Amino acid sequence: MNERNEVHIGHGEPADPTIIGNEQPRLRALSELSNFKVAEDDPDIRGWLVRDVNGESIGRVHDLVVEMDTRQVRYLDVALDAADGERHVVVPIGLARLNDDSNVVSLGATSREQLLSLPQFDHKSFSRDRECELVGQLQGLAEPAADTPRFYEHAVFGTKGFWGARRAPETLMTYQLIAIATGADVDDDREEGSDRP
């Protein structure tokens, strides 16, 4: 399997800003893509326990929803433990964080009640209109979020904190490399007394 058949979790190339609208389904569940796998350096978080803002176990990551244009995971398909059985919802990856010392995904700003209020994910085509509605609801807007050319630059898709301490974010590494190349001090951003390298 080559690199073109890998999907990336929490990093990768930015989305093509010229693509908007509903012309083709750009989002697909990884389980439907028989020739694709999670990139070698990324953990396959399917099956991992999910905890909400209160630290309560609320379900498991059932699948990963991939944006096919960039091969990036944009949503987690979370199978919630509900009173009437299992209920699936999609959660933008920017709302998730990997725990540092266990195979747990934390949704640090989202409660079980908020997730249960989201539309049930029926594992069918996920249109941009539906994405806009979901993002609008998560933002507390009375209307869908705007379908802009830079839709995936929205805060709910930001992955700066996704990795926790498991991996230095690639953007931080990139900035450090730029700083080294220009001769700047890469430790300028560290907190006073921090033991971080």
SERO-4910 file (N, C-alpha, C, O; in steps of 0.05 Angstrom, whole numbers):
BEGIN
 pado doro    nc1    nc2    nc3   cac1   cac2   cac3    cc1    cc2    cc3    oc1    oc2    oc3
  Met    A     17    -23      0      0      0      0     18     25      0     37     27     16
  Asn    A     13     43    -18     30     66    -19     19     90     -3     -3     88      7
  Glu    A     35    111     -1     28    134     15      2    148      5    -12    160     22
  Arg    A     -5    145    -20    -29    158    -30    -54    144    -19    -76    156    -21
  Asn    A    -51    120     -8    -74    106      3    -74    107     33    -87     90     47
  Glu    A    -60    126     45    -60    130     74    -76    155     80    -77    174     65
  Val    A    -89    155    103   -103    178    113    -88    188    138    -76    173    152
  His    A    -89    214    142    -75    226    164    -94    236    186   -116    247    180
  Ile    A    -86    232    211   -103    240    233    -89    263    247    -67    260    258
  Gly    A   -101    286    247    -91    309    262    -68    324    249    -56    340    263
  His    A    -63    319    224    -42    334    210    -44    328    180    -60    311    173
  Gly    A    -30    341    164    -30    336    135    -32    362    119    -28    384    130
  Glu    A    -37    359     94    -38    383     76    -64    398     81    -84    386     87
  Pro    A    -63    424     77    -88    439     80   -107    433     57    -99    423     36
  Ala    A   -133    438     62   -153    433     42   -150    452     18   -139    474     21
  Asp    A   -159    443     -5   -158    460    -29   -180    482    -25   -203    476    -24
  Pro    A   -171    507    -23   -191    529    -17   -210    535    -40   -228    550    -37
  Thr    A   -206    522    -63   -224    528    -86   -248    509    -86   -266    513   -102
  Ile    A   -249    489    -69   -270    469    -69   -291    476    -49   -286    476    -25
  Ile    A   -315    483    -58   -338    488    -41   -363    476    -54   -362    470    -78
  Gly    A   -384    473    -39   -409    463    -51   -412    433    -48   -396    420    -34
  Asn    A   -433    423    -60   -441    395    -57   -438    378    -82   -452    358    -85
  Glu    A   -421    385   -100   -419    371   -126   -414    341   -122   -428    325   -135
  Gln    A   -395    334   -106   -389    305   -102   -385    300    -72   -377    318    -57
  Pro    A   -391    275    -63   -386    269    -35   -356    268    -30   -342    251    -41
  Arg    A   -347    287    -15   -318    288     -9   -311    274     16   -288    268     22
  Leu    A   -331    267     33   -326    254     58   -334    225     56   -356    218     47
  Arg    A   -316    207     65   -322    179     65   -312    166     91   -292    175    102
  Ala    A   -326    146    100   -318    131    123   -294    114    116   -293    101     94
  Leu    A   -273    114    133   -249     98    127   -256     69    123   -244     55    107
  Ser    A   -276     58    138   -283     30    136   -294     23    108   -294      0    100
  Glu    A   -303     43     93   -313     39     66   -291     39     45   -296     31     22
  Leu    A   -268     47     52   -245     51     34   -226     27     37   -206     29     51
  Ser    A   -232      5     23   -217    -20     27   -188    -17     20   -172    -33     31
  Asn    A   -180      1      3   -152      4     -4   -137     25     12   -115     33      5
  Phe    A   -150     35     33   -137     56     50   -133     46     78   -146     28     88
  Lys    A   -113     59     91   -108     53    119    -98     79    132    -93     99    119
  Val    A    -97     78    159    -86    101    174    -56    102    168    -43     82    168
  Ala    A    -46    126    165    -17    130    160     -1    116    181     -9    115    205
  Glu    A     22    106    174     39     90    191     46    104    217     47     90    238
  Asp    A     51    129    217     59    143    241     36    153    259     41    165    280
  Asp    A     12    149    250    -12    157    265    -25    134    278    -26    112    267
  Pro    A    -36    137    302    -50    115    315    -77    111    302    -91    130    295
  Asp    A    -85     86    299   -112     80    289   -130     81    314   -130     62    330
  Ile    A   -145    102    317   -161    106    342   -188     93    341   -204     97    360
  Arg    A   -194     79    320   -220     65    320   -220     44    342   -201     29    347
  Gly    A   -243     44    357   -245     26    380   -237     39    406   -241     27    427
  Trp    A   -224     62    405   -215     75    430   -239     86    446   -259     94    434
  Leu    A   -236     86    472   -256     97    490   -258    127    486   -238    140    481
  Val    A   -282    138    488   -286    167    486   -297    177    513   -316    165    525
  Arg    A   -285    198    523   -294    211    548   -303    240    542   -292    253    524
  Asp    A   -323    249    557   -334    276    553   -320    296    571   -300    289    584
  Val    A   -330    320    571   -319    343    586   -317    336    616   -300    347    630
  Asn    A   -335    319    626   -335    311    655   -317    287    660   -316    278    683
  Gly    A   -304    277    640   -287    253    644   -302    227    643   -290    206    648
  Glu    A   -328    228    638   -344    204    637   -341    189    611   -339    201    590
  Ser    A   -340    162    613   -339    146    589   -366    147    575   -387    141    587
  Ile    A   -366    155    549   -392    159    536   -395    142    511   -416    142    499
  Gly    A   -374    127    503   -376    110    480   -348    104    469   -328    105    483
  Arg    A   -347     97    443   -322     90    430   -321    103    402   -342    110    390
  Val    A   -297    106    392   -293    116    364   -300     92    347   -287     71    347
  His    A   -321     95    331   -330     73    313   -315     74    287   -307     53    276
  Asp    A   -312     98    276   -299    100    249   -287    128    247   -291    145    264
  Leu    A   -272    132    225   -260    158    219   -272    167    192   -274    152    173
  Val    A   -280    193    191   -292    203    167   -270    221    153   -260    240    165
  Val    A   -264    213    129   -241    224    114   -250    243     93   -268    238     78
  Glu    A   -236    266     91   -240    284     68   -222    273     46   -197    273     49
  Met    A   -234    265     24   -219    251      3   -200    270    -12   -180    260    -23
  Asp    A   -205    296    -13   -188    314    -28   -160    315    -16   -140    317    -30
  Thr    A   -158    314     11   -132    317     25   -124    292     40   -101    290     50
  Arg    A   -141    272     41   -136    247     56   -132    252     86   -117    239     99
  Gln    A   -147    272     96   -146    279    124   -172    270    138   -193    273    127
  Val    A   -169    261    163   -192    255    179   -204    281    188   -190    297    201
  Arg    A   -229    286    182   -243    310    190   -262    306    213   -268    324    229
  Tyr    A   -273    281    216   -293    275    236   -287    248    248   -276    230    235
  Leu    A   -295    245    273   -296    219    287   -325    210    287   -343    225    294
  Asp    A   -330    186    279   -356    173    282   -356    160    309   -343    140    314
  Val    A   -371    173    328   -371    163    355   -397    148    360   -419    158    356
  Ala    A   -393    123    370   -416    106    378   -421    112    408   -407    102    425
  Leu    A   -442    128    413   -449    136    440   -465    114    454   -481    101    442
  Asp    A   -459    111    480   -476     93    496   -500    109    504   -498    128    521
  Ala    A   -523    103    493   -548    117    498   -567     99    513   -564     74    512
  Ala    A   -587    110    525   -607     95    541   -621     74    523   -627     52    533
  Asp    A   -625     81    498   -639     62    480   -620     47    462   -628     38    440
  Gly    A   -595     44    470   -576     29    454   -554     48    444   -549     69    455
  Glu    A   -541     39    423   -519     54    411   -529     75    392   -547     70    376
  Arg    A   -518     99    393   -526    121    376   -501    134    365   -483    142    380
  His    A   -499    136    338   -475    147    325   -479    177    319   -499    185    309
  Val    A   -457    192    324   -456    220    317   -428    225    306   -409    211    312
  Val    A   -426    246    290   -399    254    280   -390    279    296   -405    297    301
  Val    A   -364    278    303   -352    299    319   -328    310    304   -310    294    297
  Pro    A   -327    335    298   -303    346    285   -278    340    300   -277    342    325
  Ile    A   -257    333    286   -232    324    299   -220    345    318   -206    338    337
  Gly    A   -225    370    312   -213    391    329   -225    393    357   -214    407    374
  Leu    A   -247    379    362   -259    378    389   -247    355    405   -253    352    429
  Ala    A   -230    339    393   -219    315    406   -190    319    414   -176    336    402
  Arg    A   -181    304    434   -153    304    442   -146    276    451   -162    263    465
  Leu    A   -123    266    443   -114    240    452   -102    242    479    -86    260    485
  Asn    A   -110    224    498    -98    224    524    -69    216    522    -61    200    505
  Asp    A    -53    227    539    -24    223    537    -15    195    544      4    185    533
  Asp    A    -29    182    563    -19    156    573    -38    132    569    -33    111    581
  Ser    A    -59    136    554    -77    114    549    -92    117    523    -91    139    511
  Asn    A   -104     96    513   -118     97    487   -146    107    492   -166     92    489
  Val    A   -147    133    498   -173    146    504   -173    172    488   -153    186    486
  Val    A   -196    178    477   -201    204    463   -218    221    481   -240    212    489
  Ser    A   -209    244    488   -224    263    506   -237    284    489   -224    296    471
  Leu    A   -262    290    495   -276    312    483   -279    333    505   -300    336    517
  Gly    A   -258    348    510   -255    365    533   -274    388    535   -276    400    557
  Ala    A   -288    395    515   -307    418    516   -335    409    509   -353    426    505
  Thr    A   -340    383    507   -366    374    498   -377    353    517   -363    335    526
  Ser    A   -402    357    524   -416    338    543   -431    317    528   -436    319    504
  Arg    A   -439    296    542   -455    275    531   -482    287    521   -491    279    499
  Glu    A   -493    305    535   -519    318    528   -516    333    501   -533    331    484
  Gln    A   -494    347    498   -489    361    473   -487    342    449   -498    346    428
  Leu    A   -473    320    454   -470    300    432   -497    287    426   -503    282    402
  Leu    A   -512    281    446   -538    269    441   -557    288    427   -577    278    414
  Ser    A   -552    314    428   -570    333    414   -562    335    384   -577    347    369
  Leu    A   -539    324    377   -531    325    348   -547    306    332   -558    286    342
  Pro    A   -550    311    306   -564    292    289   -550    265    289   -526    263    289
  Gln    A   -566    244    288   -555    217    287   -541    213    260   -552    221    239
  Phe    A   -518    201    261   -503    196    236   -512    169    225   -511    148    239
  Asp    A   -523    170    201   -535    146    189   -516    130    170   -524    112    157
  His    A   -491    138    170   -470    125    154   -476    127    124   -467    110    108
  Lys    A   -490    148    116   -495    153     88   -479    177     80   -464    188     96
  Ser    A   -482    185     55   -467    208     45   -470    232     64   -492    238     74
  Phe    A   -448    246     69   -447    269     87   -441    293     71   -418    299     64
  Ser    A   -462    309     64   -460    332     46   -448    356     60   -447    357     85
  Arg    A   -438    375     45   -427    400     56   -449    415     71   -444    427     92
  Asp    A   -474    414     61   -496    427     75   -499    416    103   -503    430    122
  Arg    A   -497    389    105   -500    377    131   -476    384    149   -479    388    173
  Glu    A   -452    386    137   -429    395    153   -434    423    164   -428    429    187
  Cys    A   -444    441    147   -449    469    155   -469    470    178   -465    485    197
  Glu    A   -490    453    177   -510    452    198   -497    443    224   -502    454    245
  Leu    A   -481    422    223   -468    411    246   -449    431    259   -450    435    284
  Val    A   -432    444    243   -414    464    254   -429    487    266   -421    498    287
  Gly    A   -450    496    253   -467    517    264   -479    510    291   -479    526    309
  Gln    A   -488    485    293   -500    476    318   -479    475    340   -484    483    363
  Leu    A   -455    465    333   -434    463    353   -424    491    362   -414    494    385
  Gln    A   -427    510    345   -420    538    352   -442    552    367   -438    574    378
  Gly    A   -465    540    369   -488    553    382   -501    573    365   -515    591    375
  Leu    A   -498    571    338   -510    590    320   -539    581    314   -546    558    316
  Ala    A   -555    601    307   -583    595    300   -585    586    271   -607    579    262
  Glu    A   -563    586    257   -563    579    228   -538    563    222   -519    563    238
  Pro    A   -538    550    199   -513    535    191   -489    554    188   -492    577    181
  Ala    A   -466    543    193   -441    557    188   -438    562    158   -450    547    142
  Ala    A   -424    583    150   -421    590    122   -403    570    108   -383    560    119
  Asp    A   -410    563     83   -393    545     67   -373    563     52   -378    573     31
  Thr    A   -350    566     64   -329    584     53   -307    567     41   -305    543     46
  Pro    A   -291    579     24   -268    565     12   -249    553     33   -235    533     27
  Arg    A   -248    564     56   -230    554     77   -245    542    100   -239    546    124
  Phe    A   -266    526     93   -284    514    113   -269    499    134   -275    501    158
  Tyr    A   -249    483    126   -235    466    145   -214    480    162   -200    468    178
  Glu    A   -212    507    159   -195    523    176   -211    533    200   -201    547    217
  His    A   -236    525    202   -253    532    224   -242    520    250   -230    499    249
  Ala    A   -246    533    272   -235    524    298   -243    495    305   -226    481    317
  Val    A   -266    486    298   -274    458    306   -258    437    291   -259    414    298
  Phe    A   -243    445    270   -226    427    256   -196    430    263   -179    415    253
  Gly    A   -190    450    279   -163    455    286   -152    432    303   -165    423    321
  Thr    A   -128    423    297   -117    400    310    -92    407    327    -76    389    333
  Lys    A    -89    432    334    -65    440    350    -62    423    375    -40    415    382
  Gly    A    -84    419    390    -82    404    415    -89    375    413    -89    361    433
  Phe    A    -95    365    389   -104    338    385    -85    317    396    -94    298    409
  Trp    A    -59    320    392    -40    300    399    -33    300    429    -21    280    438
  Gly    A    -39    320    444    -31    322    472      0    321    472     13    334    457
  Ala    A     10    305    491     40    302    493     50    279    476     74    273    477
  Arg    A     33    265    462     42    242    446     61    250    423     78    235    415
  Arg    A     58    275    413     74    283    391     74    314    390     54    327    396
  Ala    A     97    325    384     98    354    381     82    361    356     86    349    335
  Pro    A     64    381    358     49    388    334     67    395    311     87    409    315
  Glu    A     60    387    287     76    393    263     79    422    259    100    431    249
  Thr    A     59    438    265     62    467    261     83    478    279     98    495    271
  Leu    A     84    469    304    104    478    323    132    470    312    150    486    313
  Met    A    134    445    302    159    436    292    167    453    268    191    460    265
  Thr    A    148    459    251    154    476    227    164    503    236    184    513    225
  Tyr    A    151    515    256    160    542    265    187    540    278    203    558    274
  Gln    A    193    518    292    220    515    303    241    513    282    263    524    284
  Leu    A    235    498    260    254    495    238    259    522    225    281    529    218
  Ile    A    237    538    222    241    565    210    258    582    228    275    596    219
  Ala    A    252    581    254    267    597    273    297    589    273    314    607    274
  Ile    A    303    563    272    330    554    271    344    565    245    367    574    246
  Ala    A    329    563    223    341    572    198    347    602    198    365    611    185
  Thr    A    330    617    213    334    646    213    352    655    237    359    678    239
  Gly    A    360    636    254    377    642    276    362    652    301    375    662    320
  Ala    A    335    650    301    320    659    324    322    639    347    329    616    342
  Asp    A    316    647    371    316    630    394    289    615    395    268    627    398
  Val    A    290    588    392    266    572    391    253    569    419    231    559    421
  Asp    A    267    576    440    256    573    467    242    598    477    233    599    499
  Asp    A    239    619    460    226    643    468    198    640    478    188    655    495
  Asp    A    183    619    467    155    615    474    151    599    499    128    597    508
  Arg    A    172    587    510    169    570    533    161    587    557    169    610    560
  Glu    A    145    574    575    137    587    599    161    588    618    178    570    617
  Glu    A    163    609    635    184    611    655    184    587    673    163    580    683
  Gly    A    207    574    676    209    551    694    200    525    681    200    505    695
  Ser    A    192    524    656    182    500    643    205    481    639    228    489    632
  Asp    A    200    455    643    220    434    639    220    424    611    236    407    603
  Arg    A    200    433    595    198    424    567    223    431    552    234    453    555
  Pro    A    233    413    535    257    419    518    250    440    498    268    448    482
***
